Amino acid sequence: RVERKSDPFAQTQSFLRRHADQSGIIYCFSRRQVDELAERLAQHGASVRPYHAGLDELTRKRNQEAFIRDDVQIIVATIAFGMGINKPNVRFVVHYDLPKSIEEYYQEIGRAGRDGLPAECLLLYSDGDIKKQRYFIDQKQGQERQVAEQHLQKMVEYAENSFVCRRKPLLNYFGETYTAVNCGRCDVCSPRGVISAPRFKAAQPGPAASAPSPQEDCTTPAQKFLSCVRRTGDKYGATYIINVLRGVRSERITANQHETLSTYGIGKELSIAQWEALSRRLISAGYLHEEGQFPFDSLSLTEKAQQTLTQRLPIDLPVQEVAARRLDPTAVAGNETYNRALFALLRARRKELAEAQGVPPYVIFSDRTLVEMATYYPQTRTSLRRIAGVGDVKLERYGKDFLGVICDYALKHKIKEVKKRRPADRARTAVRND
């Protein structure tokens, strides 16, 4: 998810509360900011260490090892951290500042969720971040400067998007195509609650009353949107148009002098989600032409829209509603939910064994394996062997320890084992059902 900075420390604190006792990385722009943020988080009780090239080699090594071994939960770092780090149970990545490029951002968020379990990424940004980046870009010369500016511009366009699934521009940037309409996980596809298309005055019945879908009068907001597209030059995407309509004071809008337009700030009565829904309906109804793919798209008026604005014709659009799915934070390994209290006990036992052997905890078992244990409550060697990540060697080496934790917990709370069928069992069941 992406958020504009209001109070970045408070935003980060709120995010971290959702990931209590989980491993994560927070990336900052400068070494000084790393030190300040790490110290402030520690003062608020976080298990945290800093990491940047300004620290001596021994300190960097100790902090990195503490993170890998789960002795500390959070690393606050510059981009110097992460290369070659093998820690599969990173559950979150926070960008406290806007990254320099989509490549950098993509690489850093890729360090979360390598064990296949859900992970969350948060990007915070502000106009101040963009100014800082541009200050350093201005120190460059020639083609190097031009390339850096292009990278930053694409990153800004990605951050300002609240219109298209975030997977699509990331994959498009690297030459891949993402065809799904809704991924169900990013902040665009899965915002809180249900987003409805803007509701306006119902159109009066008439000759079109027999149309297959009901119509509603969207004339006033549609005219505002179409007029703003025309006045900004028929070359910007929906996110930018919406920012102009809602009177956002961004560096890009100011640089283009679009805060002087008559359409600037005239659309504050609708939410971003409502404007986005309206723009999609205008595209579908043939009033807008969309060229390119986000984040390099642009909207322009069609001949139908030009005629509508010139002749001040009414604009009736089909009624649409878009339901947004909410991601269940407890959903793991498909649709199962796991026992968090048991997971914590298993994790603690894993930590004890790892420390005794002098290895990182994930070498014993991955978080994914512990999650399955806390989902199915295996209480025999046979059922434990069916858990993903438990092979014959690990069953012999660690089976007694983990079965002890599970059986004690199950006995205390009167929990029965949940049978996990083998793939072959499921296949035979499917054949019988056919």
C-alpha positions as CSV (number, residue, x, y, z in Angstrom):
1,R,0.0,0.0,0.0
2,V,1.0,3.6,-0.6
3,E,0.3,6.6,1.7
4,R,1.1,10.2,1.5
5,K,3.0,11.4,4.6
6,S,1.1,13.2,7.2
7,D,2.9,12.1,10.3
8,P,5.3,9.4,9.0
9,F,6.4,8.2,12.5
10,A,2.8,7.8,13.6
11,Q,1.9,6.1,10.3
12,T,4.9,3.7,10.8
13,Q,3.9,3.0,14.4
14,S,0.4,2.2,13.4
15,F,1.7,-0.2,10.7
16,L,4.1,-1.9,13.1
17,R,1.3,-2.5,15.6
18,R,-0.3,-4.7,13.0
19,H,2.9,-6.7,12.7
20,A,3.8,-7.1,16.4
21,D,6.6,-9.7,17.0
22,Q,7.2,-10.1,13.2
23,S,10.4,-9.5,11.3
24,G,10.6,-6.5,8.9
25,I,12.8,-4.0,7.2
26,I,12.3,-0.2,7.2
27,Y,14.2,1.6,4.4
28,C,15.2,5.3,4.9
29,F,16.8,7.8,2.5
30,S,19.8,8.8,4.6
31,R,22.1,7.3,7.3
32,R,21.2,10.1,9.7
33,Q,17.5,9.3,9.3
34,V,18.2,5.6,9.9
35,D,19.9,6.4,13.2
36,E,17.2,8.8,14.3
37,L,14.3,6.5,13.4
38,A,15.9,3.4,14.9
39,E,16.6,5.3,18.2
40,R,13.1,6.7,18.3
41,L,11.5,3.3,17.7
42,A,13.6,1.8,20.4
43,Q,12.5,4.4,22.8
44,H,8.9,3.3,22.0
45,G,9.7,-0.3,22.9
46,A,10.5,-1.7,19.4
47,S,13.1,-4.5,18.9
48,V,15.2,-2.6,16.4
49,R,18.7,-2.1,15.1
50,P,20.2,0.3,12.5
51,Y,22.2,-0.7,9.4
52,H,24.1,1.5,7.0
53,A,27.5,1.9,5.4
54,G,28.5,4.6,8.0
55,L,28.6,2.0,10.8
56,D,31.8,0.0,11.4
57,E,32.0,-3.4,9.9
58,L,31.7,-5.2,13.2
59,T,28.5,-3.3,14.2
60,R,26.9,-4.0,10.8
61,K,27.7,-7.7,11.1
62,R,26.3,-7.9,14.6
63,N,23.1,-6.1,13.7
64,Q,22.6,-8.2,10.6
65,E,23.2,-11.5,12.5
66,A,20.8,-10.4,15.3
67,F,18.1,-9.8,12.6
68,I,18.7,-13.1,10.8
69,R,18.6,-15.0,14.1
70,D,15.4,-13.3,15.2
71,D,17.2,-11.6,18.2
72,V,15.7,-8.3,16.9
73,Q,12.6,-8.0,14.9
74,I,13.2,-4.8,12.8
75,I,16.2,-3.4,10.8
76,V,16.1,0.2,9.9
77,A,18.4,0.6,6.9
78,T,19.6,2.4,3.8
79,I,19.6,0.5,0.5
80,A,23.0,-0.9,1.7
81,F,21.0,-3.6,3.5
82,G,19.5,-6.7,2.0
83,M,21.8,-7.8,-0.8
84,G,22.5,-11.5,-0.3
85,I,20.4,-11.7,3.0
86,N,18.7,-15.1,3.2
87,K,15.8,-14.5,5.7
88,P,12.6,-16.0,4.3
89,N,10.3,-14.9,7.2
90,V,10.4,-11.1,6.5
91,R,6.7,-10.2,7.0
92,F,6.9,-6.5,6.1
93,V,8.9,-3.9,4.3
94,V,8.4,-0.2,4.9
95,H,9.8,2.6,2.7
96,Y,10.0,5.6,5.0
97,D,10.9,7.7,2.0
98,L,10.3,7.6,-1.8
99,P,12.8,5.3,-3.5
100,K,14.9,6.6,-6.4
101,S,13.4,4.2,-9.0
102,I,10.9,1.4,-9.5
103,E,13.9,-1.0,-9.9
104,E,15.1,-0.2,-6.4
105,Y,11.6,-0.4,-4.9
106,Y,10.8,-3.7,-6.6
107,Q,14.1,-5.2,-5.4
108,E,13.5,-4.1,-1.8
109,I,9.9,-5.2,-1.5
110,G,10.9,-8.5,-2.9
111,R,12.7,-9.3,0.4
112,A,9.4,-9.8,2.1
113,G,7.4,-13.0,2.1
114,R,10.0,-15.3,0.5
115,D,8.6,-18.2,2.5
116,G,5.3,-18.0,0.6
117,L,3.3,-16.6,3.5
118,P,1.5,-13.2,3.3
119,A,3.6,-10.1,3.7
120,E,2.8,-6.4,3.6
121,C,4.6,-3.5,2.1
122,L,4.1,0.2,2.9
123,L,5.4,3.1,0.9
124,L,5.3,6.6,2.5
125,Y,6.1,9.6,0.3
126,S,5.7,13.4,0.2
127,D,6.6,16.3,-2.1
128,G,9.6,16.8,0.2
129,D,10.9,13.4,-0.8
130,I,10.7,14.3,-4.4
131,K,12.6,17.6,-3.8
132,K,15.4,15.7,-2.0
133,Q,15.7,13.3,-4.9
134,R,15.8,16.1,-7.4
135,Y,18.5,17.9,-5.5
136,F,20.8,15.0,-5.9
137,I,19.8,14.5,-9.5
138,D,20.7,18.1,-10.2
139,Q,24.3,17.2,-9.2
140,K,24.5,14.8,-12.1
141,Q,25.4,15.6,-15.7
142,G,24.2,14.6,-19.2
143,Q,22.6,11.3,-19.8
144,E,23.1,10.2,-16.2
145,R,21.0,13.0,-15.1
146,Q,18.4,12.4,-17.7
147,V,18.1,8.7,-16.8
148,A,17.8,9.5,-13.1
149,E,15.1,12.0,-13.7
150,Q,13.1,9.5,-15.8
151,H,13.5,6.9,-13.1
152,L,12.2,9.3,-10.4
153,Q,9.3,10.4,-12.6
154,K,8.1,6.9,-13.1
155,M,8.4,6.2,-9.3
156,V,6.4,9.3,-8.6
157,E,3.7,8.3,-11.1
158,Y,3.5,4.9,-9.4
159,A,3.2,6.4,-5.9
160,E,0.5,8.9,-7.0
161,N,-1.6,6.1,-8.6
162,S,-4.8,5.2,-6.8
163,F,-6.6,4.0,-9.9
164,V,-5.0,0.8,-11.2
165,C,-3.9,-2.4,-9.4
166,R,-0.4,-1.9,-8.2
167,R,0.8,-5.1,-9.7
168,K,0.0,-3.9,-13.2
169,P,2.5,-1.0,-13.4
170,L,5.2,-2.9,-11.7
171,L,5.0,-5.8,-14.1
172,N,4.5,-3.6,-17.1
173,Y,7.6,-1.7,-16.2
174,F,9.6,-4.9,-16.5
175,G,7.9,-5.9,-19.8
176,E,5.4,-8.4,-18.3
177,T,1.6,-8.2,-18.5
178,Y,-0.8,-8.5,-15.6
179,T,-4.3,-9.2,-16.9
180,A,-6.3,-9.6,-13.8
181,V,-8.7,-6.7,-13.0
182,N,-8.4,-7.1,-9.2
183,C,-5.6,-8.7,-7.3
184,G,-7.5,-8.5,-4.1
185,R,-4.4,-7.5,-2.1
186,C,-3.0,-4.1,-2.9
187,D,-4.5,-0.8,-1.5
188,V,-6.2,-0.1,-4.9
189,C,-7.9,-3.4,-5.3
190,S,-8.6,-4.1,-1.6
191,P,-9.4,-0.8,0.2
192,R,-11.3,-0.9,3.5
193,G,-15.0,-1.5,3.0
194,V,-17.0,-1.4,-0.2
195,I,-16.5,1.2,-2.9
196,S,-19.6,2.2,-4.8
197,A,-19.7,4.2,-7.9
198,P,-20.8,7.8,-7.3
199,R,-24.6,8.1,-7.1
200,F,-26.3,11.1,-8.7
201,K,-29.7,12.1,-9.6
202,A,-31.6,9.3,-11.4
203,A,-32.3,9.9,-15.1
204,Q,-35.9,10.4,-16.1
205,P,-37.6,7.6,-18.0
206,G,-37.8,8.1,-21.7
207,P,-36.9,6.5,-25.0
208,A,-33.9,4.8,-23.4
209,A,-36.0,3.3,-20.6
210,S,-35.8,-0.1,-22.3
211,A,-32.0,-0.1,-22.2
212,P,-30.5,-3.3,-20.7
213,S,-29.0,-1.5,-17.7
214,P,-30.4,1.4,-15.7
215,Q,-29.0,4.9,-16.3
216,E,-28.4,7.8,-14.0
217,D,-27.7,11.5,-14.6
218,C,-24.0,12.2,-14.1
219,T,-24.0,15.5,-16.0
220,T,-22.4,17.9,-13.5
221,P,-19.5,15.7,-12.2
222,A,-18.9,14.3,-15.7
223,Q,-18.7,17.8,-17.2
224,K,-16.1,18.8,-14.5
225,F,-14.0,15.7,-15.3
226,L,-14.1,16.1,-19.1
227,S,-13.5,19.9,-18.8
228,C,-10.4,19.2,-16.6
229,V,-9.0,16.7,-19.1
230,R,-9.4,19.3,-21.9
231,R,-7.9,22.2,-19.9
232,T,-4.8,20.2,-18.8
233,G,-4.1,19.4,-22.5
234,D,-5.5,15.9,-23.0
235,K,-2.3,14.2,-21.9
236,Y,-2.6,13.2,-18.3
237,G,-3.9,10.1,-16.6
238,A,-6.9,9.8,-14.3
239,T,-4.9,10.1,-11.1
240,Y,-3.5,13.5,-12.1
241,I,-6.9,14.8,-13.3
242,I,-8.5,13.8,-9.9
243,N,-5.7,15.5,-8.0
244,V,-6.4,18.7,-9.9
245,L,-10.1,18.4,-9.4
246,R,-9.6,17.9,-5.7
247,G,-7.2,20.8,-5.3
248,V,-4.1,18.8,-4.3
249,R,-1.0,20.9,-3.8
250,S,1.6,18.7,-5.5
251,E,4.9,19.8,-7.0
252,R,3.9,18.4,-10.3
253,I,0.7,20.4,-10.4
254,T,2.5,23.5,-9.4
255,A,5.2,23.0,-12.0
256,N,2.6,22.7,-14.7
257,Q,0.7,25.8,-13.3
258,H,-2.5,23.8,-13.2
259,E,-3.4,25.2,-9.8
260,T,-4.4,28.3,-11.8
261,L,-7.0,26.4,-13.9
262,S,-10.7,27.1,-13.4
263,T,-11.2,23.4,-12.7
264,Y,-8.6,23.3,-9.9
265,G,-10.3,22.3,-6.7
266,I,-13.9,22.2,-8.0
267,G,-14.3,18.5,-7.3
268,K,-13.8,18.2,-3.5
269,E,-17.4,17.1,-3.0
270,L,-16.5,13.6,-4.3
271,S,-14.0,11.1,-2.9
272,I,-11.0,9.8,-4.8
273,A,-12.8,6.4,-5.2
274,Q,-15.9,8.1,-6.6
275,W,-13.9,10.1,-9.1
276,E,-12.0,7.0,-10.2
277,A,-15.3,5.1,-10.7
278,L,-16.7,7.9,-12.7
279,S,-13.6,8.1,-15.0
280,R,-13.9,4.3,-15.7
281,R,-17.6,4.8,-16.6
282,L,-16.7,7.7,-18.9
283,I,-14.1,5.6,-20.7
284,S,-16.6,2.7,-21.0
285,A,-19.3,5.0,-22.4
286,G,-17.0,6.4,-25.1
287,Y,-16.4,9.9,-23.7
288,L,-12.7,9.4,-23.0
289,H,-10.0,7.7,-24.9
290,E,-7.3,6.0,-22.9
291,E,-3.9,5.7,-24.5
292,G,-1.0,3.6,-23.1
293,Q,-0.8,1.6,-19.9
294,F,-0.5,2.9,-16.5
295,P,1.8,4.6,-15.3
296,F,2.3,6.0,-18.7
297,D,-1.3,6.4,-19.7
298,S,-3.1,9.5,-20.8
299,L,-6.8,10.5,-21.2
300,S,-8.1,12.6,-24.1
301,L,-11.6,13.6,-25.1
302,T,-13.4,11.7,-27.9
303,E,-15.4,13.5,-30.5
304,K,-18.5,12.5,-28.5
305,A,-17.2,14.3,-25.5
306,Q,-16.2,17.4,-27.4
307,Q,-19.7,17.6,-28.9
308,T,-21.3,17.0,-25.4
309,L,-19.3,19.8,-23.8
310,T,-19.8,22.2,-26.7
311,Q,-23.6,21.7,-26.9
312,R,-24.0,21.2,-23.1
313,L,-25.7,17.9,-23.6
314,P,-26.8,15.8,-20.5
315,I,-24.6,12.8,-19.6
316,D,-26.4,9.7,-18.5
317,L,-24.2,6.7,-17.6
318,P,-25.1,3.1,-16.7
319,V,-25.3,2.4,-13.0
320,Q,-22.3,0.4,-11.8
321,E,-21.0,-0.7,-8.4
322,V,-17.6,-2.1,-7.7
323,A,-17.2,-4.3,-4.6
324,A,-13.7,-4.3,-3.1
325,R,-12.6,-7.5,-1.3
326,R,-10.9,-7.1,2.1
327,L,-7.9,-9.3,2.6
328,D,-8.3,-11.5,5.7
329,P,-5.0,-11.0,7.6
330,T,-5.3,-14.5,9.2
331,A,-5.6,-16.3,5.9
332,V,-2.6,-18.5,5.2
333,A,-1.7,-21.5,3.1
334,G,-4.9,-21.2,1.1
335,N,-8.0,-20.5,3.2
336,E,-6.9,-21.9,6.5
337,T,-6.5,-19.9,9.7
338,Y,-3.9,-20.6,12.2
339,N,-3.7,-20.5,16.0
340,R,-1.5,-17.5,16.8
341,A,-0.9,-18.5,20.4
342,L,0.3,-22.0,19.4
343,F,2.4,-20.4,16.6
344,A,4.1,-18.2,19.2
345,L,5.0,-21.2,21.3
346,L,6.3,-23.1,18.3
347,R,8.4,-20.1,17.3
348,A,9.9,-19.8,20.8
349,R,10.9,-23.5,20.7
350,R,12.4,-23.0,17.3
351,K,14.4,-20.1,18.7
352,E,15.7,-22.2,21.6
353,L,16.9,-25.0,19.2
354,A,18.4,-22.5,16.8
355,E,20.4,-20.8,19.5
356,A,21.6,-24.2,20.9
357,Q,22.8,-25.1,17.4
358,G,24.2,-21.7,16.4
359,V,22.0,-21.4,13.3
360,P,19.3,-19.0,12.1
361,P,15.7,-20.1,13.1
362,Y,14.5,-20.7,9.6
363,V,17.1,-23.5,9.3
364,I,15.1,-25.5,11.8
365,F,11.7,-24.9,10.3
366,S,10.3,-22.0,8.2
367,D,7.4,-19.9,9.4
368,R,5.2,-21.6,6.8
369,T,5.8,-25.0,8.4
370,L,5.0,-23.6,11.9
371,V,1.8,-22.0,10.5
372,E,0.7,-25.4,9.2
373,M,1.5,-27.0,12.6
374,A,-0.7,-24.3,14.2
375,T,-3.4,-25.0,11.7
376,Y,-3.7,-28.8,11.8
377,Y,-2.4,-29.6,15.4
378,P,-0.5,-32.8,14.4
379,Q,-0.1,-35.0,17.4
380,T,1.6,-38.1,16.0
381,R,4.8,-38.6,14.0
382,T,2.7,-39.7,11.0
383,S,0.6,-36.6,11.0
384,L,3.6,-34.3,11.6
385,R,5.3,-35.9,8.6
386,R,2.5,-34.7,6.4
387,I,3.2,-31.0,7.3
388,A,5.0,-29.1,4.5
389,G,8.7,-28.8,5.3
390,V,8.9,-31.8,7.6
391,G,11.0,-34.4,6.0
392,D,12.4,-37.7,7.4
393,V,15.6,-36.0,8.6
394,K,13.9,-33.1,10.4
395,L,11.2,-35.4,11.8
396,E,13.9,-37.5,13.5
397,R,15.8,-34.4,14.6
398,Y,13.0,-32.1,15.8
399,G,9.8,-34.1,15.8
400,K,9.8,-34.9,19.6
401,D,10.4,-31.2,20.5
402,F,7.6,-29.8,18.4
403,L,5.1,-32.6,19.0
404,G,5.7,-32.0,22.7
405,V,4.7,-28.3,22.3
406,I,1.6,-29.1,20.2
407,C,0.4,-32.0,22.3
408,D,0.7,-30.0,25.6
409,Y,-1.2,-27.1,24.0
410,A,-3.9,-29.3,22.5
411,L,-4.4,-31.2,25.8
412,K,-4.6,-28.0,27.8
413,H,-7.2,-26.4,25.4
414,K,-9.0,-29.7,24.5
415,I,-8.1,-29.3,20.8
416,K,-8.3,-32.3,18.5
417,E,-6.0,-32.9,15.5
418,V,-7.3,-31.7,12.2
419,K,-6.5,-34.2,9.5
420,K,-4.4,-33.0,6.6
421,R,-4.9,-35.2,3.6
422,R,-2.1,-36.1,1.2
423,P,-2.4,-34.8,-2.4
424,A,-3.1,-38.4,-3.5
425,D,-5.9,-38.7,-1.0
426,R,-7.5,-35.5,-2.3
427,A,-7.1,-36.8,-5.9
428,R,-8.9,-40.1,-5.0
429,T,-11.7,-38.1,-3.3
430,A,-12.1,-36.0,-6.4
431,V,-12.3,-39.1,-8.7
432,R,-15.0,-40.6,-6.4
433,N,-17.0,-37.4,-6.5
434,D,-16.8,-37.3,-10.3
